[in-house]
Amino acid sequence: MSLDPVPLDGPSPPAELSARAGRTITPEGIGGLAALRVFDEVLSRACISADHPRNLAFIPAAPTRAAILFDLVVGASSIYGGSWLEGGGAVHAENEALRWLSDLVGFPPGAGGVFVQGGTVGNVSALVAARHAARARRAARGLPQPPRWRFLCGSEAHSSLRQAAEVMDVDLVVVPTGDDGRLTGGAVATALDELAGDGGVFAVVATAGSTQFGIVDDIRGVVDACRRHDVWVHVDGAYGLAGAAAASVRHLFDGIEETDSFIVDPHKWLFAPFDACALVYRDPAAARAAHAQQAGYLEVLDTPGAWNPSDYEVGLSRRARGLPFWFSLATYGTHAYGSAVERCLATARTAADHIRALPFVELVREPELSVVVFRRLGWPAESYHRWTERLLAEGLAFVTPTVHRQETVTRFAIVNPATTSEDIDLILATMA
C-alpha cells in the first residue's frame, strides 16, 4: 500500500516458477516466514498488479486504501455472511451499501439483494429468479410450462450469459443490434413478438456498459417492450453501471429504475477489492422464492425480520464480501465516489482526443463510458501481441489486444482515477 505506483510485475513460465518457488507444501511445513518469503520474492511478482495506473487491460481494479484495509478485517474476523442470525451486523452494513446502489438507479425502498463473487454468479442468480417467477405465473394462470425456456440479450452482451444458459439448460437468443452494438427496444419487441407463441421467454438481459466498448443498451426501450409481454428485465452492469454515480453520464441509464434486477461489480469501477458483485432485485421476495434452501437445520434462520443473504443467490456459504466496499463508502463518502468515476470518464475523453490528434492511430468507435478502443494503422495482429509483451516486460503498462469484426485492435479500460493523460501519452508514444 505504500508503493506509489505499485510494481506492474508479470507472469512467469510454469517451469520457471516451480523451480524458483521450490516445494512449498511438505509433511513438516516450511514455516510461516519461509512461506511468506516465497510469496513476496517469487509468487507475488508473477502476478500483474490490477491497480497499477497503466494497467488498462480487460477491466482492471483500483481498490481504495480503506477497502484494502477492511478486507484484512473481514478475513481476520471469521464472520459468516450468509445469515442474519450469524452475521447480522455485517449484513446490515452490506445492506447499507446495497441501498446506496439501489438509490443510484431509482429502485424502490423495498429493493434488496446480496453481494456475490462476480458478475457470472450474479447473472445466473438473477436469471434463475426470473425463470422461477415465470414458472409461477404460468402455474397460477393454469397454463402449461413451455417445452424450452429462453432468454434474450444483444450481440455485445457479456460471455457469461452463454455460460448461464448452459448451466441452466435454457436457450439463449441473441438479438441483432445495429452498427453501434446497442440493443434497442424495437429489436427486442420484434424478437418477443416472434417468440411469443409458446411463452418460453422468461427474461431479457440489457447491458449497461459492455466489456468490449462500454456500450449502454436502450434500457428504457427494452423495459417498454418487455412489459407488454410480462417478461423480466435484468441489467448486466458489472462494469458500466458504476457510471450511474457520475452526473455527466447518468442519462445513459434511463429506464433502469423500472427493471427487475441488476448487477454491478464494485471490484471493477467502484474501488473495492476482488471479489464483490452487487446483485439487487426490485422485488426480493421473488428472488427468495427461487433461492432459499430448505432443511431442518436451516429453519432456525427464518425468524421475523431476518435478512439472510444466501436466500437471494445461487449458493449458501458466503463471506461478507460487501464489507470492504461499505467501509470505503462510509470512509470517503458518496460524493468522492462520484468524483472518482468522473475523473476516469474525463481521462477516457482526453485519451480519445489524443488518439484523434495522432497520425498513426485512430478510434474504432467514440467512447461512451471509460473504454477507448483504437487501432494502430498498418499493424497486423502479431504486432499488437509483440507490443503488449514488450510493454509488460519493460514494466511500463499492461494493454492487451482484442478482436472486433475479425480485426485485431487494442483498448484502454480506464477504471483507476490515478490514471492520467500523461500515462496515456506515454503508452501511445510506444506505438509510433
VEXDREN-2710 file (C-alpha; in Angstrom, 1 decimal):
% VEXDREN-2710
k/r/px/py/pz
1/MET/0.0/0.0/0.0
2/SER/2.9/2.3/0.5
3/LEU/4.2/1.8/-3.0
4/ASP/3.3/4.6/-5.5
5/PRO/2.9/3.2/-8.0
6/VAL/2.8/-0.5/-7.3
7/PRO/5.2/-2.5/-9.5
8/LEU/3.4/-3.9/-12.5
9/ASP/5.1/-7.3/-12.5
10/GLY/4.2/-10.1/-14.9
11/PRO/3.7/-13.8/-15.3
12/SER/6.5/-16.4/-15.4
13/PRO/6.5/-19.7/-17.3
14/PRO/5.2/-22.6/-15.2
15/ALA/8.6/-24.5/-15.1
16/GLU/10.5/-21.4/-14.1
17/LEU/8.0/-20.5/-11.4
18/SER/8.1/-24.0/-10.0
19/ALA/11.9/-24.0/-10.0
20/ARG/12.2/-20.6/-8.2
21/ALA/9.5/-21.3/-5.6
22/GLY/10.6/-24.8/-4.8
23/ARG/8.4/-27.2/-2.9
24/THR/6.2/-25.3/-0.5
25/ILE/3.8/-28.0/0.7
26/THR/5.7/-30.5/2.8
27/PRO/4.8/-33.0/5.5
28/GLU/6.6/-30.9/8.2
29/GLY/5.8/-27.5/6.8
30/ILE/8.3/-24.8/5.8
31/GLY/7.2/-22.3/8.5
32/GLY/5.4/-19.0/8.1
33/LEU/8.3/-16.8/7.5
34/ALA/9.7/-19.0/4.8
35/ALA/6.3/-19.3/3.1
36/LEU/5.9/-15.5/3.3
37/ARG/9.3/-15.0/1.7
38/VAL/8.4/-17.3/-1.2
39/PHE/5.2/-15.4/-1.8
40/ASP/6.9/-12.0/-1.5
41/GLU/10.0/-12.7/-3.6
42/VAL/8.6/-15.2/-6.1
43/LEU/4.9/-15.8/-6.3
44/SER/3.5/-12.3/-5.9
45/ARG/5.9/-11.0/-8.5
46/ALA/4.5/-13.4/-11.0
47/CYS/1.1/-11.7/-10.7
48/ILE/0.2/-8.5/-12.6
49/SER/-0.9/-5.7/-10.3
50/ALA/-4.5/-4.9/-11.2
51/ASP/-4.3/-1.4/-9.5
52/HIS/-1.3/-0.1/-11.5
53/PRO/-2.4/3.2/-13.1
54/ARG/-1.2/1.9/-16.5
55/ASN/-2.9/-1.5/-16.2
56/LEU/-5.6/-0.8/-18.8
57/ALA/-6.3/-4.4/-19.9
58/PHE/-9.6/-6.2/-19.6
59/ILE/-11.4/-4.4/-16.8
60/PRO/-8.8/-4.0/-14.0
61/ALA/-9.4/-2.8/-10.5
62/ALA/-8.4/0.1/-8.2
63/PRO/-9.4/-0.6/-4.6
64/THR/-9.2/2.3/-2.1
65/ARG/-6.8/2.0/0.8
66/ALA/-9.8/1.9/3.2
67/ALA/-11.3/-1.0/1.2
68/ILE/-8.0/-2.9/1.2
69/LEU/-7.5/-2.4/4.9
70/PHE/-11.0/-3.6/5.7
71/ASP/-10.6/-6.7/3.6
72/LEU/-8.0/-7.6/6.2
73/VAL/-10.5/-7.1/8.9
74/VAL/-13.1/-9.2/7.2
75/GLY/-10.6/-12.0/6.7
76/ALA/-9.5/-11.8/10.4
77/SER/-13.0/-11.6/11.8
78/SER/-14.2/-15.1/10.9
79/ILE/-17.7/-13.8/10.0
80/TYR/-20.2/-16.0/8.2
81/GLY/-22.1/-13.7/5.9
82/GLY/-24.9/-16.0/4.8
83/SER/-27.5/-15.4/7.5
84/TRP/-28.8/-12.6/9.8
85/LEU/-28.5/-14.9/12.8
86/GLU/-24.8/-15.4/12.4
87/GLY/-23.7/-12.1/10.8
88/GLY/-26.4/-9.6/11.4
89/GLY/-24.1/-6.7/11.9
90/ALA/-22.1/-7.4/8.7
91/VAL/-25.3/-8.0/6.7
92/HIS/-26.7/-4.6/8.0
93/ALA/-23.6/-2.9/6.7
94/GLU/-23.7/-4.7/3.3
95/ASN/-27.4/-3.7/3.0
96/GLU/-26.4/-0.1/3.6
97/ALA/-24.1/-0.3/0.6
98/LEU/-26.8/-2.1/-1.5
99/ARG/-29.2/0.7/-0.5
100/TRP/-26.9/3.3/-2.0
101/LEU/-26.6/1.4/-5.2
102/SER/-30.4/1.0/-5.3
103/ASP/-30.9/4.7/-4.8
104/LEU/-28.4/5.4/-7.6
105/VAL/-30.7/3.7/-10.1
106/GLY/-34.0/4.7/-8.5
107/PHE/-35.1/1.4/-7.2
108/PRO/-38.0/1.4/-4.6
109/PRO/-37.3/1.3/-0.8
110/GLY/-38.2/-2.4/-0.7
111/ALA/-35.4/-3.4/-3.1
112/GLY/-32.6/-5.5/-1.9
113/GLY/-30.1/-8.3/-2.7
114/VAL/-26.7/-9.7/-2.0
115/PHE/-23.0/-9.4/-2.8
116/VAL/-21.8/-12.4/-4.8
117/GLN/-18.4/-13.2/-6.0
118/GLY/-18.7/-11.9/-9.6
119/GLY/-20.9/-11.0/-12.5
120/THR/-21.2/-14.5/-13.7
121/VAL/-22.8/-15.7/-10.5
122/GLY/-24.8/-12.5/-10.3
123/ASN/-26.3/-13.0/-13.7
124/VAL/-27.0/-16.7/-13.1
125/SER/-28.7/-15.9/-9.8
126/ALA/-30.9/-13.2/-11.4
127/LEU/-31.9/-15.4/-14.3
128/VAL/-32.8/-18.3/-12.0
129/ALA/-35.1/-16.0/-10.1
130/ALA/-36.6/-14.7/-13.4
131/ARG/-37.3/-18.2/-14.6
132/HIS/-38.8/-19.2/-11.3
133/ALA/-41.1/-16.2/-11.4
134/ALA/-42.2/-17.1/-15.0
135/ARG/-43.0/-20.7/-14.0
136/ALA/-45.0/-19.5/-11.0
137/ARG/-47.0/-17.0/-13.2
138/ARG/-47.9/-19.7/-15.7
139/ALA/-48.9/-22.2/-13.0
140/ALA/-51.1/-19.6/-11.3
141/ARG/-52.9/-19.0/-14.6
142/GLY/-53.3/-22.7/-15.3
143/LEU/-51.0/-22.6/-18.3
144/PRO/-48.7/-25.4/-19.3
145/GLN/-44.9/-24.9/-19.0
146/PRO/-43.2/-24.3/-22.3
147/PRO/-41.1/-27.1/-23.9
148/ARG/-38.0/-24.9/-23.6
149/TRP/-37.2/-21.8/-21.7
150/ARG/-35.1/-19.0/-23.2
151/PHE/-33.8/-15.5/-22.5
152/LEU/-32.7/-12.7/-24.8
153/CYS/-29.7/-10.5/-25.0
154/GLY/-27.8/-8.3/-27.5
155/SER/-24.8/-9.2/-29.5
156/GLU/-22.4/-7.2/-27.3
157/ALA/-23.6/-8.9/-24.1
158/HIS/-21.1/-10.5/-21.8
159/SER/-19.8/-14.0/-22.5
160/SER/-21.0/-15.1/-19.1
161/LEU/-24.6/-15.2/-20.4
162/ARG/-23.8/-18.1/-22.7
163/GLN/-22.4/-19.9/-19.7
164/ALA/-25.5/-19.1/-17.7
165/ALA/-27.7/-20.6/-20.5
166/GLU/-25.6/-23.7/-20.5
167/VAL/-25.7/-24.1/-16.7
168/MET/-29.5/-23.5/-16.6
169/ASP/-30.1/-25.7/-19.7
170/VAL/-32.1/-23.0/-21.4
171/ASP/-31.8/-21.4/-24.8
172/LEU/-30.0/-18.0/-25.4
173/VAL/-31.4/-15.9/-28.2
174/VAL/-29.0/-13.2/-29.4
175/VAL/-31.0/-10.3/-30.7
176/PRO/-29.3/-8.4/-33.6
177/THR/-28.0/-4.9/-32.9
178/GLY/-27.1/-2.0/-35.2
179/ASP/-23.6/-1.0/-36.1
180/ASP/-23.3/0.8/-32.8
181/GLY/-23.7/-2.6/-30.9
182/ARG/-26.6/-1.2/-28.9
183/LEU/-29.6/-3.4/-28.1
184/THR/-32.8/-1.4/-28.8
185/GLY/-36.3/-1.7/-27.6
186/GLY/-37.5/-2.0/-31.1
187/ALA/-35.3/-5.1/-31.8
188/VAL/-36.4/-6.6/-28.5
189/ALA/-40.1/-6.0/-29.3
190/THR/-39.7/-7.7/-32.7
191/ALA/-37.9/-10.7/-31.2
192/LEU/-40.6/-11.1/-28.4
193/ASP/-43.4/-10.9/-30.9
194/GLU/-41.8/-13.7/-33.0
195/LEU/-41.2/-15.9/-29.9
196/ALA/-44.5/-15.2/-28.1
197/GLY/-46.1/-18.4/-29.3
198/ASP/-45.1/-20.8/-26.6
199/GLY/-44.5/-18.3/-23.8
200/GLY/-40.9/-19.6/-23.2
201/VAL/-39.1/-16.2/-22.9
202/PHE/-38.6/-15.5/-19.2
203/ALA/-36.1/-12.7/-19.3
204/VAL/-34.3/-10.1/-21.4
205/VAL/-30.8/-9.0/-20.3
206/ALA/-29.8/-5.5/-21.2
207/THR/-26.1/-4.4/-20.9
208/ALA/-25.1/-1.3/-19.1
209/GLY/-21.6/-0.8/-20.2
210/SER/-20.3/-3.7/-22.4
211/THR/-16.8/-5.0/-21.7
212/GLN/-15.6/-4.5/-25.2
213/PHE/-16.8/-1.0/-25.9
214/GLY/-18.6/0.3/-22.8
215/ILE/-21.9/0.4/-24.7
216/VAL/-25.1/1.0/-22.7
217/ASP/-28.2/-0.6/-24.3
218/ASP/-31.5/1.2/-24.8
219/ILE/-32.8/0.2/-21.3
220/ARG/-35.9/2.3/-21.5
221/GLY/-36.9/0.8/-24.8
222/VAL/-36.2/-2.7/-23.6
223/VAL/-38.3/-2.2/-20.5
224/ASP/-41.2/-0.9/-22.5
225/ALA/-41.0/-3.9/-24.9
226/CYS/-40.8/-6.4/-22.0
227/ARG/-43.7/-5.0/-20.0
228/ARG/-46.1/-5.7/-23.0
229/HIS/-45.1/-9.4/-22.8
230/ASP/-44.8/-9.7/-19.0
231/VAL/-41.0/-10.5/-19.2
232/TRP/-38.4/-9.9/-16.5
233/VAL/-35.7/-7.3/-17.4
234/HIS/-32.3/-7.9/-15.9
235/VAL/-29.4/-5.4/-16.4
236/ASP/-25.9/-6.6/-16.5
237/GLY/-24.0/-3.5/-15.4
238/ALA/-21.0/-5.4/-14.0
239/TYR/-18.6/-2.8/-15.3
240/GLY/-20.5/0.2/-16.6
241/LEU/-23.3/0.7/-14.1
242/ALA/-20.8/2.4/-11.8
243/GLY/-21.3/5.3/-14.3
244/ALA/-24.6/6.0/-12.6
245/ALA/-22.6/7.7/-9.8
246/ALA/-21.4/10.3/-12.4
247/ALA/-23.8/13.1/-13.3
248/SER/-22.2/13.5/-16.7
249/VAL/-23.4/10.1/-17.9
250/ARG/-26.4/9.4/-15.7
251/HIS/-28.8/9.9/-18.6
252/LEU/-27.4/6.8/-20.4
253/PHE/-29.1/4.6/-17.8
254/ASP/-32.6/6.0/-18.2
255/GLY/-35.2/3.3/-17.6
256/ILE/-33.2/1.2/-15.2
257/GLU/-35.4/2.3/-12.4
258/GLU/-38.2/0.2/-13.9
259/THR/-36.2/-3.0/-14.4
260/ASP/-36.5/-6.1/-12.2
261/SER/-32.8/-6.7/-11.2
262/PHE/-29.3/-5.5/-11.9
263/ILE/-25.7/-6.3/-11.1
264/VAL/-22.7/-4.0/-10.7
265/ASP/-19.2/-5.1/-9.6
266/PRO/-17.6/-2.9/-7.0
267/HIS/-14.3/-4.7/-7.7
268/LYS/-14.4/-3.2/-11.2
269/TRP/-15.2/0.6/-11.2
270/LEU/-16.3/1.2/-7.6
271/PHE/-12.9/0.8/-6.0
272/ALA/-13.3/-2.4/-4.0
273/PRO/-11.0/-5.4/-3.9
274/PHE/-11.8/-8.7/-5.5
275/ASP/-14.3/-10.3/-5.3
276/ALA/-17.6/-8.4/-5.0
277/CYS/-20.6/-8.2/-7.3
278/ALA/-23.7/-6.5/-6.1
279/LEU/-26.9/-8.2/-7.2
280/VAL/-30.1/-6.2/-6.5
281/TYR/-33.7/-7.1/-7.0
282/ARG/-36.7/-4.8/-7.3
283/ASP/-38.8/-7.4/-5.5
284/PRO/-36.5/-9.5/-3.3
285/ALA/-39.4/-11.9/-2.4
286/ALA/-39.4/-13.2/-6.0
287/ALA/-35.8/-14.0/-5.7
288/ARG/-36.1/-15.6/-2.3
289/ALA/-38.8/-17.9/-3.6
290/ALA/-36.3/-19.2/-6.1
291/HIS/-33.2/-19.4/-4.0
292/ALA/-34.0/-20.0/-0.3
293/GLN/-32.8/-23.5/0.6
294/GLN/-34.9/-25.7/2.8
295/ALA/-33.5/-28.1/5.5
296/GLY/-34.3/-28.9/9.1
297/TYR/-31.1/-27.3/10.4
298/LEU/-31.8/-24.1/8.5
299/GLU/-35.3/-23.4/9.9
300/VAL/-33.8/-21.5/12.9
301/LEU/-32.6/-18.9/10.4
302/ASP/-36.1/-18.0/9.3
303/THR/-37.1/-15.6/12.0
304/PRO/-39.3/-12.5/11.5
305/GLY/-37.4/-9.5/10.1
306/ALA/-34.2/-11.6/9.4
307/TRP/-32.4/-10.9/6.1
308/ASN/-30.4/-13.9/5.0
309/PRO/-28.2/-13.0/2.0
310/SER/-27.9/-16.6/0.9
311/ASP/-31.6/-16.6/0.2
312/TYR/-31.0/-14.4/-2.8
313/GLU/-28.3/-16.1/-4.8
314/VAL/-27.1/-19.5/-6.1
315/GLY/-25.2/-20.7/-3.0
316/LEU/-25.3/-20.9/0.7
317/SER/-21.9/-20.4/2.2
318/ARG/-20.5/-16.8/1.8
319/ARG/-18.0/-14.4/3.2
320/ALA/-19.2/-10.9/3.9
321/ARG/-17.6/-9.7/0.7
322/GLY/-19.5/-6.4/0.6
323/LEU/-17.9/-5.1/3.8
324/PRO/-14.8/-3.6/2.2
325/PHE/-17.0/-1.7/-0.2
326/TRP/-19.2/-0.5/2.6
327/PHE/-16.3/0.6/4.7
328/SER/-14.8/2.6/1.8
329/LEU/-18.1/4.3/1.1
330/ALA/-18.5/5.1/4.8
331/THR/-14.9/6.4/5.0
332/TYR/-14.8/8.7/1.9
333/GLY/-18.5/9.5/1.3
334/THR/-20.5/9.0/-1.8
335/HIS/-19.5/12.4/-3.3
336/ALA/-15.9/11.2/-3.5
337/TYR/-17.1/8.1/-5.5
338/GLY/-18.9/10.3/-8.0
339/SER/-15.8/12.5/-8.4
340/ALA/-13.6/9.4/-8.9
341/VAL/-15.8/8.0/-11.6
342/GLU/-15.9/11.4/-13.3
343/ARG/-12.1/11.5/-13.3
344/CYS/-12.0/8.2/-15.2
345/LEU/-14.5/9.5/-17.7
346/ALA/-12.5/12.6/-18.2
347/THR/-9.3/10.6/-18.8
348/ALA/-11.1/8.5/-21.4
349/ARG/-12.3/11.6/-23.2
350/THR/-8.8/13.0/-23.2
351/ALA/-7.4/9.7/-24.5
352/ALA/-9.8/9.8/-27.4
353/ASP/-8.8/13.4/-28.1
354/HIS/-5.1/12.5/-28.2
355/ILE/-5.8/9.5/-30.4
356/ARG/-7.6/11.7/-32.9
357/ALA/-4.6/14.1/-32.9
358/LEU/-2.0/11.4/-33.8
359/PRO/-1.4/10.3/-37.4
360/PHE/-0.6/6.6/-36.7
361/VAL/-3.7/5.6/-34.6
362/GLU/-7.4/6.1/-34.9
363/LEU/-10.5/5.4/-32.9
364/VAL/-12.6/2.3/-33.7
365/ARG/-15.6/3.9/-32.0
366/GLU/-16.3/7.0/-30.0
367/PRO/-16.1/6.1/-26.3
368/GLU/-19.4/6.1/-24.3
369/LEU/-18.0/5.4/-20.9
370/SER/-14.4/4.8/-20.0
371/VAL/-13.4/2.2/-22.5
372/VAL/-11.4/3.5/-25.5
373/VAL/-10.9/1.2/-28.5
374/PHE/-8.5/2.1/-31.2
375/ARG/-6.2/0.7/-33.9
376/ARG/-2.6/1.3/-34.8
377/LEU/-2.7/1.9/-38.6
378/GLY/-0.8/-0.7/-40.5
379/TRP/-0.3/-3.2/-37.7
380/PRO/-1.2/-6.9/-38.3
381/ALA/-2.4/-9.0/-35.3
382/GLU/1.2/-10.2/-34.4
383/SER/2.4/-6.6/-34.0
384/TYR/-0.2/-5.9/-31.3
385/HIS/0.8/-9.0/-29.4
386/ARG/4.5/-8.2/-29.6
387/TRP/3.8/-4.7/-28.4
388/THR/1.8/-6.0/-25.4
389/GLU/4.6/-8.3/-24.4
390/ARG/7.2/-5.5/-24.7
391/LEU/5.2/-3.1/-22.6
392/LEU/4.7/-5.7/-19.9
393/ALA/8.3/-6.9/-20.0
394/GLU/9.5/-3.3/-19.5
395/GLY/7.1/-2.8/-16.6
396/LEU/5.6/0.2/-18.4
397/ALA/2.0/-0.9/-19.0
398/PHE/-0.4/-3.7/-19.4
399/VAL/-2.6/-3.1/-22.5
400/THR/-3.9/-6.1/-24.4
401/PRO/-5.3/-6.6/-27.9
402/THR/-8.9/-7.5/-28.7
403/VAL/-10.7/-8.6/-31.8
404/HIS/-13.6/-6.7/-33.3
405/ARG/-15.2/-7.9/-36.5
406/GLN/-12.2/-10.1/-37.3
407/GLU/-9.8/-7.2/-36.9
408/THR/-7.2/-7.1/-34.1
409/VAL/-7.2/-3.8/-32.3
410/THR/-6.5/-2.7/-28.7
411/ARG/-8.3/-0.9/-25.9
412/PHE/-7.8/1.2/-22.8
413/ALA/-10.2/0.3/-19.9
414/ILE/-9.8/3.2/-17.6
415/VAL/-11.3/2.5/-14.1
416/ASN/-8.5/3.9/-12.0
417/PRO/-8.8/7.6/-11.1
418/ALA/-5.0/7.6/-10.7
419/THR/-4.6/7.0/-14.4
420/THR/-3.6/10.3/-16.0
421/SER/-3.4/11.7/-19.5
422/GLU/0.4/11.6/-19.2
423/ASP/0.1/7.8/-18.7
424/ILE/-2.0/7.6/-21.9
425/ASP/0.5/9.7/-23.8
426/LEU/3.4/7.6/-22.6
427/ILE/1.7/4.4/-23.9
428/LEU/0.7/5.9/-27.2
429/ALA/4.2/7.1/-27.9
430/THR/5.4/3.5/-27.9
431/MET/3.2/2.8/-30.9
432/ALA/4.9/5.4/-33.1
END
